[in-house]
Structures are given as C-alpha cells and as structure tokens.
Amino acid sequence: MVNYSKAKDAILLHAGRPMFILDENYRILDTNPAGIQYLRKNNKNELLGEDITNLVNFQFDKKSAEPQIIQQDKEQIVVEPIVNGATGKTFLITIKNADIIKNKQETVAK
C-alpha cells in the first residue's frame, strides 16, 4: 500500500522546480525548498497559509477542471487542479524556468 503523504513529501523534497500545493482559496498548504527560494523566504512556515496571489504576479481560473499554462517572460507556470472528495479542490502549481536564489550568501557576494 502506498503512503500518499510520504510520496508527496518525497516528490516535493526532490523536485528541482518550485512547487506549491494550494487549497481552493489559493492558500499555500505545502511547498518545496525551491518554492521557498523562489518566493525568497527563509523557511516553509513563512509561506504556509498565505494566499499565493498576494506573493506572485499571476492569476488562474480556479473553476477550471483542466490544467492551465501561464507564460510570463521566461517562466512557465503550470496549474494542475486536483479534485479530492475528502478535501475538495486543491491545486498543484509548478514553475518552470524559475529565477531562484540558490544561496543568500551568493547574492550578497555579487
């Protein structure tokens, strides 16, 4: 039997692209280290429960049942709706070609 919570954690941890799991009100339920870096925060706790639309400059149709692709400059934002009978609708957002600060010390040194 698959433990979906552990599988989700492993995917988020090892994904190189910023990823966010949102609830139906755009609040961040989970993210990965790349997502934390993308939004220039120090840790996940600074993001959990925050409305992602207050942190990024893109909008998507939360009523759509189909994946959405939003192109912004060089970034491609993919919004995947996930319908779960137990929790309602959530979204998985992946950002391709994201500008991420890998190490804050690198930024200071530049």
ROSE-313623 format. One record per atom (N, C-alpha, C): residue in one letter; atom name; z, x, y. Coordinates in pm, 1 decimal, padded with zeros to 6 digits. Example, Ala and Ser with C-alpha at 12.3 -4.5 7.8 and 13.67 -1.06 7.14 Angstrom:
('A', 'N', (00780.0, 01319.0, -00569.0));
('A', 'CA', (00780.0, 01230.0, -00450.0));
('A', 'C', (00780.0, 01320.0, -00330.0));
('S', 'N', (00708.0, 01285.0, -00225.0));
('S', 'CA', (00714.0, 01367.0, -00106.0));
('S', 'C', (00787.0, 01290.0, 00003.0));
This chain:
('M', 'N', (00000.0, 00084.1, -00118.2));
('M', 'CA', (00000.0, 00000.0, 00000.0));
('M', 'C', (00000.0, 00088.7, 00124.7));
('V', 'N', (-00079.2, 00052.0, 00223.0));
('V', 'CA', (-00091.8, 00128.8, 00347.0));
('V', 'C', (00017.1, 00085.7, 00444.3));
('N', 'N', (00085.3, 00183.5, 00500.6));
('N', 'CA', (00180.9, 00155.9, 00607.4));
('N', 'C', (00102.5, 00165.8, 00738.4));
('Y', 'N', (00067.4, 00050.5, 00795.8));
('Y', 'CA', (-00019.9, 00047.9, 00912.3));
('Y', 'C', (00043.0, 00113.7, 01034.2));
('S', 'N', (00173.2, 00105.4, 01046.0));
('S', 'CA', (00240.4, 00169.6, 01159.0));
('S', 'C', (00224.5, 00321.4, 01151.8));
('K', 'N', (00242.1, 00377.8, 01033.8));
('K', 'CA', (00225.0, 00523.0, 01017.2));
('K', 'C', (00079.3, 00563.0, 01035.5));
('A', 'N', (-00012.6, 00480.0, 00987.4));
('A', 'CA', (-00155.2, 00508.7, 01003.7));
('A', 'C', (-00192.5, 00507.5, 01151.7));
('K', 'N', (-00144.3, 00408.3, 01225.6));
('K', 'CA', (-00170.7, 00400.0, 01369.4));
('K', 'C', (-00115.0, 00522.8, 01441.5));
('D', 'N', (00007.2, 00560.3, 01408.0));
('D', 'CA', (00069.1, 00677.1, 01471.0));
('D', 'C', (-00011.0, 00803.8, 01443.4));
('A', 'N', (-00058.8, 00819.5, 01321.4));
('A', 'CA', (-00136.8, 00938.7, 01285.2));
('A', 'C', (-00269.1, 00942.3, 01361.0));
('I', 'N', (-00334.0, 00827.6, 01372.4));
('I', 'CA', (-00461.2, 00821.5, 01444.9));
('I', 'C', (-00439.6, 00856.6, 01591.4));
('L', 'N', (-00339.2, 00795.9, 01653.4));
('L', 'CA', (-00313.3, 00823.4, 01794.5));
('L', 'C', (-00276.6, 00970.0, 01816.4));
('L', 'N', (-00195.1, 01024.7, 01730.1));
('L', 'CA', (-00148.9, 01162.2, 01746.7));
('L', 'C', (-00264.0, 01261.9, 01737.9));
('H', 'N', (-00357.3, 01239.4, 01647.9));
('H', 'CA', (-00461.9, 01337.6, 01621.4));
('H', 'C', (-00593.9, 01310.0, 01692.9));
('A', 'N', (-00602.3, 01200.1, 01761.9));
('A', 'CA', (-00725.5, 01170.5, 01835.8));
('A', 'C', (-00731.0, 01258.9, 01960.0));
('G', 'N', (-00843.4, 01324.1, 01981.7));
('G', 'CA', (-00858.0, 01412.2, 02096.4));
('G', 'C', (-00889.2, 01339.3, 02225.7));
('R', 'N', (-00935.8, 01218.1, 02214.7));
('R', 'CA', (-00969.9, 01138.6, 02333.0));
('R', 'C', (-00850.6, 01053.5, 02374.2));
('P', 'N', (-00840.0, 01022.0, 02504.0));
('P', 'CA', (-00734.6, 00929.9, 02545.5));
('P', 'C', (-00754.1, 00793.9, 02478.8));
('M', 'N', (-00645.4, 00742.1, 02424.4));
('M', 'CA', (-00647.4, 00611.4, 02360.4));
('M', 'C', (-00526.0, 00532.5, 02406.9));
('F', 'N', (-00547.7, 00402.8, 02426.9));
('F', 'CA', (-00440.3, 00315.0, 02470.3));
('F', 'C', (-00446.1, 00186.8, 02389.6));
('I', 'N', (-00330.6, 00137.7, 02347.8));
('I', 'CA', (-00321.1, 00006.3, 02285.9));
('I', 'C', (-00252.0, -00082.3, 02388.7));
('L', 'N', (-00319.4, -00194.3, 02422.7));
('L', 'CA', (-00269.9, -00285.2, 02525.6));
('L', 'C', (-00239.3, -00421.4, 02466.8));
('D', 'N', (-00146.6, -00492.7, 02529.1));
('D', 'CA', (-00125.5, -00631.8, 02490.2));
('D', 'C', (-00222.2, -00720.6, 02569.1));
('E', 'N', (-00211.5, -00851.2, 02551.8));
('E', 'CA', (-00305.0, -00944.6, 02616.0));
('E', 'C', (-00291.4, -00945.9, 02768.6));
('N', 'N', (-00185.1, -00888.7, 02821.4));
('N', 'CA', (-00165.0, -00881.9, 02966.6));
('N', 'C', (-00192.4, -00742.9, 03022.3));
('Y', 'N', (-00266.1, -00662.6, 02947.5));
('Y', 'CA', (-00306.6, -00526.4, 02986.8));
('Y', 'C', (-00190.6, -00426.6, 02989.4));
('R', 'N', (-00074.1, -00462.8, 02937.4));
('R', 'CA', (00038.7, -00369.1, 02935.2));
('R', 'C', (00021.3, -00268.6, 02822.0));
('I', 'N', (00055.0, -00144.7, 02849.8));
('I', 'CA', (00040.0, -00037.8, 02750.5));
('I', 'C', (00150.3, -00050.0, 02646.1));
('L', 'N', (00108.3, -00067.3, 02520.8));
('L', 'CA', (00201.4, -00072.5, 02408.4));
('L', 'C', (00218.5, 00064.2, 02344.5));
('D', 'N', (00111.6, 00143.3, 02347.8));
('D', 'CA', (00116.0, 00276.5, 02287.7));
('D', 'C', (00001.0, 00359.3, 02343.5));
('T', 'N', (00015.4, 00489.8, 02333.6));
('T', 'CA', (-00089.7, 00581.7, 02375.7));
('T', 'C', (-00071.7, 00711.0, 02297.9));
('N', 'N', (-00162.7, 00803.4, 02317.8));
('N', 'CA', (-00155.7, 00932.4, 02250.0));
('N', 'C', (-00134.1, 01043.4, 02354.2));
('P', 'N', (-00113.4, 01166.2, 02310.3));
('P', 'CA', (-00094.4, 01276.2, 02406.4));
('P', 'C', (-00210.0, 01289.9, 02505.7));
('A', 'N', (-00332.8, 01266.8, 02461.2));
('A', 'CA', (-00447.0, 01274.7, 02552.3));
('A', 'C', (-00440.6, 01164.2, 02657.7));
('G', 'N', (-00390.9, 01047.1, 02622.1));
('G', 'CA', (-00374.6, 00938.3, 02718.0));
('G', 'C', (-00270.1, 00970.8, 02823.2));
('I', 'N', (-00163.1, 01033.7, 02780.8));
('I', 'CA', (-00057.9, 01075.7, 02874.2));
('I', 'C', (-00115.4, 01176.6, 02973.6));
('Q', 'N', (-00191.4, 01272.8, 02922.9));
('Q', 'CA', (-00252.4, 01374.1, 03009.5));
('Q', 'C', (-00356.5, 01311.7, 03101.5));
('Y', 'N', (-00435.0, 01219.4, 03049.8));
('Y', 'CA', (-00539.9, 01154.1, 03128.7));
('Y', 'C', (-00480.6, 01083.4, 03250.8));
('L', 'N', (-00367.5, 01016.3, 03230.7));
('L', 'CA', (-00302.9, 00944.8, 03340.7));
('L', 'C', (-00202.2, 01032.7, 03414.6));
('R', 'N', (-00201.1, 01161.3, 03380.4));
('R', 'CA', (-00120.1, 01262.8, 03449.2));
('R', 'C', (00028.3, 01227.1, 03454.6));
('K', 'N', (00078.8, 01187.9, 03338.7));
('K', 'CA', (00221.0, 01157.7, 03324.5));
('K', 'C', (00285.8, 01265.9, 03239.1));
('N', 'N', (00416.8, 01268.0, 03237.8));
('N', 'CA', (00490.2, 01369.5, 03161.6));
('N', 'C', (00518.3, 01327.1, 03018.4));
('N', 'N', (00534.1, 01197.2, 02995.6));
('N', 'CA', (00562.6, 01150.5, 02859.9));
('N', 'C', (00522.6, 01003.9, 02845.8));
('K', 'N', (00521.3, 00959.8, 02722.7));
('K', 'CA', (00477.8, 00823.6, 02690.0));
('K', 'C', (00566.3, 00718.1, 02755.9));
('N', 'N', (00696.0, 00745.7, 02768.2));
('N', 'CA', (00787.4, 00646.9, 02825.0));
('N', 'C', (00752.6, 00609.0, 02968.4));
('E', 'N', (00684.7, 00696.4, 03040.7));
('E', 'CA', (00641.4, 00664.3, 03176.6));
('E', 'C', (00528.9, 00561.0, 03177.4));
('L', 'N', (00464.4, 00540.6, 03063.2));
('L', 'CA', (00349.3, 00450.5, 03056.1));
('L', 'C', (00377.3, 00318.9, 02984.2));
('L', 'N', (00467.0, 00320.5, 02887.8));
('L', 'CA', (00490.2, 00200.3, 02807.4));
('L', 'C', (00533.3, 00083.2, 02895.2));
('G', 'N', (00464.9, -00028.9, 02877.2));
('G', 'CA', (00493.4, -00149.6, 02954.1));
('G', 'C', (00420.3, -00158.3, 03086.5));
('E', 'N', (00355.4, -00051.2, 03128.7));
('E', 'CA', (00281.2, -00051.9, 03256.2));
('E', 'C', (00147.7, -00124.3, 03238.7));
('D', 'N', (00106.4, -00194.3, 03341.4));
('D', 'CA', (-00024.0, -00261.3, 03344.2));
('D', 'C', (-00129.7, -00153.7, 03368.6));
('I', 'N', (-00219.4, -00134.7, 03272.5));
('I', 'CA', (-00317.7, -00026.9, 03284.0));
('I', 'C', (-00410.5, -00046.5, 03403.3));
('T', 'N', (-00430.2, -00171.7, 03445.3));
('T', 'CA', (-00519.5, -00195.3, 03558.7));
('T', 'C', (-00460.9, -00142.0, 03689.8));
('N', 'N', (-00331.0, -00112.9, 03692.1));
('N', 'CA', (-00269.0, -00050.1, 03809.1));
('N', 'C', (-00282.7, 00102.0, 03805.5));
('L', 'N', (-00325.8, 00156.7, 03691.5));
('L', 'CA', (-00330.6, 00301.7, 03672.6));
('L', 'C', (-00471.6, 00358.3, 03666.2));
('V', 'N', (-00569.6, 00273.9, 03638.2));
('V', 'CA', (-00708.3, 00319.2, 03624.0));
('V', 'C', (-00799.6, 00234.5, 03711.7));
('N', 'N', (-00920.0, 00281.7, 03729.9));
('N', 'CA', (-01014.2, 00212.2, 03816.2));
('N', 'C', (-01126.1, 00149.5, 03734.3));
('F', 'N', (-01091.6, 00061.2, 03642.6));
('F', 'CA', (-01192.4, -00016.0, 03570.7));
('F', 'C', (-01132.9, -00149.1, 03528.9));
('Q', 'N', (-01218.1, -00246.9, 03514.6));
('Q', 'CA', (-01178.8, -00380.8, 03472.3));
('Q', 'C', (-01259.8, -00416.8, 03348.4));
('F', 'N', (-01203.2, -00502.7, 03263.9));
('F', 'CA', (-01278.3, -00552.7, 03149.2));
('F', 'C', (-01243.5, -00698.4, 03127.0));
('D', 'N', (-01329.4, -00766.4, 03051.6));
('D', 'CA', (-01313.2, -00908.8, 03025.6));
('D', 'C', (-01220.9, -00927.1, 02906.4));
('K', 'N', (-01097.6, -00969.1, 02932.1));
('K', 'CA', (-01002.2, -00982.0, 02821.9));
('K', 'C', (-01030.5, -01104.0, 02734.3));
('K', 'N', (-01120.2, -01191.9, 02776.8));
('K', 'CA', (-01155.2, -01308.5, 02695.6));
('K', 'C', (-01264.4, -01277.6, 02594.0));
('S', 'N', (-01332.5, -01166.5, 02612.6));
('S', 'CA', (-01442.9, -01131.5, 02523.8));
('S', 'C', (-01391.4, -01093.8, 02385.1));
('A', 'N', (-01460.0, -01142.6, 02283.7));
('A', 'CA', (-01426.1, -01106.3, 02146.0));
('A', 'C', (-01508.6, -00986.9, 02099.2));
('E', 'N', (-01601.5, -00943.8, 02183.3));
('E', 'CA', (-01690.3, -00832.9, 02149.0));
('E', 'C', (-01644.0, -00703.9, 02217.2));
('P', 'N', (-01672.4, -00589.1, 02154.4));
('P', 'CA', (-01641.8, -00461.4, 02220.4));
('P', 'C', (-01717.9, -00450.4, 02352.4));
('Q', 'N', (-01656.4, -00385.1, 02447.7));
('Q', 'CA', (-01719.0, -00363.6, 02578.5));
('Q', 'C', (-01727.0, -00214.2, 02605.2));
('I', 'N', (-01836.8, -00172.4, 02665.8));
('I', 'CA', (-01853.9, -00033.0, 02704.2));
('I', 'C', (-01872.8, -00029.7, 02854.9));
('I', 'N', (-01787.4, 00046.1, 02921.2));
('I', 'CA', (-01791.5, 00057.6, 03066.5));
('I', 'C', (-01825.0, 00202.9, 03099.4));
('Q', 'N', (-01932.8, 00223.3, 03172.3));
('Q', 'CA', (-01973.8, 00358.6, 03212.4));
('Q', 'C', (-01927.0, 00383.7, 03354.8));
('Q', 'N', (-01850.2, 00490.5, 03373.1));
('Q', 'CA', (-01804.6, 00530.4, 03505.9));
('Q', 'C', (-01827.5, 00679.4, 03520.5));
('D', 'N', (-01921.5, 00714.1, 03606.3));
('D', 'CA', (-01958.5, 00854.8, 03622.3));
('D', 'C', (-01988.0, 00911.6, 03484.0));
('K', 'N', (-01919.4, 01017.2, 03444.5));
('K', 'CA', (-01945.2, 01077.5, 03313.2));
('K', 'C', (-01860.6, 01015.5, 03202.1));
('E', 'N', (-01762.1, 00935.1, 03239.6));
('E', 'CA', (-01674.4, 00875.6, 03138.9));
('E', 'C', (-01734.0, 00747.0, 03082.5));
('Q', 'N', (-01706.4, 00727.9, 02954.1));
('Q', 'CA', (-01744.4, 00603.8, 02887.5));
('Q', 'C', (-01617.0, 00542.1, 02832.3));
('I', 'N', (-01584.3, 00423.0, 02879.4));
('I', 'CA', (-01463.1, 00354.4, 02836.0));
('I', 'C', (-01504.3, 00247.2, 02735.4));
('V', 'N', (-01446.2, 00254.0, 02616.7));
('V', 'CA', (-01476.4, 00158.0, 02511.2));
('V', 'C', (-01353.5, 00070.1, 02492.2));
('V', 'N', (-01372.9, -00060.5, 02507.1));
('V', 'CA', (-01264.7, -00157.7, 02492.3));
('V', 'C', (-01292.3, -00239.2, 02366.7));
('E', 'N', (-01203.6, -00226.2, 02269.0));
('E', 'CA', (-01217.2, -00298.2, 02142.2));
('E', 'C', (-01109.0, -00404.6, 02133.8));
('P', 'N', (-01146.1, -00532.7, 02136.3));
('P', 'CA', (-01044.3, -00636.5, 02117.7));
('P', 'C', (-00998.1, -00639.7, 01972.2));
('I', 'N', (-00869.4, -00658.0, 01953.6));
('I', 'CA', (-00811.2, -00666.7, 01819.5));
('I', 'C', (-00734.3, -00797.8, 01813.6));
('V', 'N', (-00775.1, -00886.1, 01725.8));
('V', 'CA', (-00707.0, -01014.1, 01712.3));
('V', 'C', (-00617.1, -01006.9, 01590.2));
('N', 'N', (-00489.4, -01033.7, 01613.5));
('N', 'CA', (-00390.3, -01027.6, 01508.1));
('N', 'C', (-00310.8, -01156.7, 01514.7));
('G', 'N', (-00308.1, -01230.9, 01406.1));
('G', 'CA', (-00238.6, -01359.3, 01404.4));
('G', 'C', (-00092.1, -01349.1, 01441.0));
('A', 'N', (-00029.4, -01237.4, 01408.3));
('A', 'CA', (00113.2, -01222.2, 01434.8));
('A', 'C', (00142.1, -01192.4, 01581.2));
('T', 'N', (00055.8, -01114.1, 01645.7));
('T', 'CA', (00086.4, -01070.0, 01782.2));
('T', 'C', (-00010.6, -01124.3, 01886.1));
('G', 'N', (-00111.1, -01197.4, 01846.9));
('G', 'CA', (-00210.9, -01244.9, 01942.2));
('G', 'C', (-00319.0, -01140.9, 01960.3));
('K', 'N', (-00369.5, -01127.4, 02080.2));
('K', 'CA', (-00480.5, -01036.8, 02106.8));
('K', 'C', (-00429.0, -00908.8, 02170.8));
('T', 'N', (-00474.2, -00798.3, 02117.7));
('T', 'CA', (-00445.9, -00668.4, 02177.2));
('T', 'C', (-00579.0, -00597.1, 02197.2));
('F', 'N', (-00575.3, -00484.5, 02265.2));
('F', 'CA', (-00695.9, -00408.5, 02292.5));
('F', 'C', (-00672.5, -00261.9, 02261.0));
('L', 'N', (-00774.7, -00199.1, 02206.3));
('L', 'CA', (-00775.8, -00054.4, 02188.3));
('L', 'C', (-00876.8, 00000.0, 02287.1));
('I', 'N', (-00831.5, 00087.0, 02375.9));
('I', 'CA', (-00920.0, 00149.1, 02473.8));
('I', 'C', (-00931.4, 00296.9, 02441.1));
('T', 'N', (-01054.7, 00343.6, 02431.8));
('T', 'CA', (-01082.7, 00485.4, 02409.3));
('T', 'C', (-01169.0, 00533.3, 02525.2));
('I', 'N', (-01136.6, 00651.4, 02576.6));
('I', 'CA', (-01211.8, 00705.4, 02689.2));
('I', 'C', (-01282.6, 00832.0, 02644.2));
('K', 'N', (-01415.8, 00825.4, 02643.7));
('K', 'CA', (-01497.5, 00939.4, 02603.9));
('K', 'C', (-01532.4, 01022.1, 02726.8));
('N', 'N', (-01543.6, 01152.1, 02708.7));
('N', 'CA', (-01576.9, 01246.0, 02817.3));
('N', 'C', (-01474.8, 01241.0, 02930.4));
('A', 'N', (-01348.3, 01221.9, 02894.3));
('A', 'CA', (-01242.5, 01209.9, 02994.0));
('A', 'C', (-01207.3, 01344.8, 03053.6));
('D', 'N', (-01172.1, 01342.0, 03180.6));
('D', 'CA', (-01123.8, 01460.7, 03250.4));
('D', 'C', (-00973.0, 01467.8, 03228.1));
('I', 'N', (-00930.3, 01561.6, 03146.0));
('I', 'CA', (-00789.0, 01572.7, 03109.1));
('I', 'C', (-00735.5, 01707.5, 03153.8));
('I', 'N', (-00616.9, 01705.6, 03211.7));
('I', 'CA', (-00547.2, 01830.3, 03242.3));
('I', 'C', (-00470.7, 01868.4, 03115.3));
('K', 'N', (-00512.4, 01975.2, 03050.7));
('K', 'CA', (-00452.9, 02017.3, 02924.1));
('K', 'C', (-00310.8, 02071.6, 02941.9));
('N', 'N', (-00291.0, 02145.8, 03050.5));
('N', 'CA', (-00163.9, 02211.3, 03068.9));
('N', 'C', (-00137.2, 02216.0, 03219.6));
('K', 'N', (-00026.0, 02162.6, 03260.9));
('K', 'CA', (00002.3, 02158.2, 03404.8));
('K', 'C', (00007.2, 02297.7, 03464.7));
('Q', 'N', (00048.7, 02396.0, 03387.6));
('Q', 'CA', (00053.4, 02533.9, 03440.2));
('Q', 'C', (-00087.4, 02585.4, 03468.0));
('E', 'N', (-00185.8, 02544.6, 03387.9));
('E', 'CA', (-00325.2, 02584.5, 03413.1));
('E', 'C', (-00370.6, 02533.7, 03549.1));
('T', 'N', (-00330.5, 02410.2, 03583.4));
('T', 'CA', (-00369.4, 02350.4, 03709.9));
('T', 'C', (-00306.8, 02426.9, 03826.3));
('V', 'N', (-00181.2, 02463.2, 03813.0));
('V', 'CA', (-00111.3, 02536.2, 03918.8));
('V', 'C', (-00173.9, 02673.5, 03938.8));
('A', 'N', (-00215.5, 02736.9, 03829.0));
('A', 'CA', (-00272.9, 02870.8, 03835.0));
('A', 'C', (-00409.6, 02873.2, 03902.7));
('K', 'N', (-00481.5, 02760.8, 03900.2));
('K', 'CA', (-00618.3, 02756.2, 03956.2));
('K', 'C', (-00618.1, 02752.2, 04102.1));
